[in-house]
């Protein structure tokens, strides 16, 4: 099974945009979770 994009004809800049958006969302989510954990575990 070959790994293939949903739209192979997608321009490179759109793919980079999607990658950046997903990466930024993941970083923001991880940061938010880390902040909540720090807030909850604060002595």
N, C-alpha and C positions, 0 to 999 in steps of 0.2 A: 504494500500500500504506500503510494507516494504521497508525501506531504505537499498539498497544493492549496494555494490561496483560493478563497471563495470566488474572487474575481481576478483571474490571471491578467486581464488587460488593464488592471488598475495602474495609473501612473505612479512613478516612484515617489513623487512628493506626497501623494495621497497616502501611500503606504507608510512613509516616514511620519506623516501627520497622525495616522492611526496608532503607530507604534509609540510616538511621543505622548499621545493622549492616554493610552493604556498604561504606559510607564509612569506618567505623572499621577494618574489615578491610584495606581498601586502604591506609589511612594506616599501620597497624601493619606491613603487608608492606613498604611503601616505606621505613619507618624501619629495619626489620630489614636490608633490602638495603643501605641507606646505611651502617648500622653495620658490616656485614660488609666493604663496600668500604673504609671508612675503616680498619678493622682490618688488612685485607690490604695496603693501600697505605701504611700507616704506615711511615716510614723507620726 
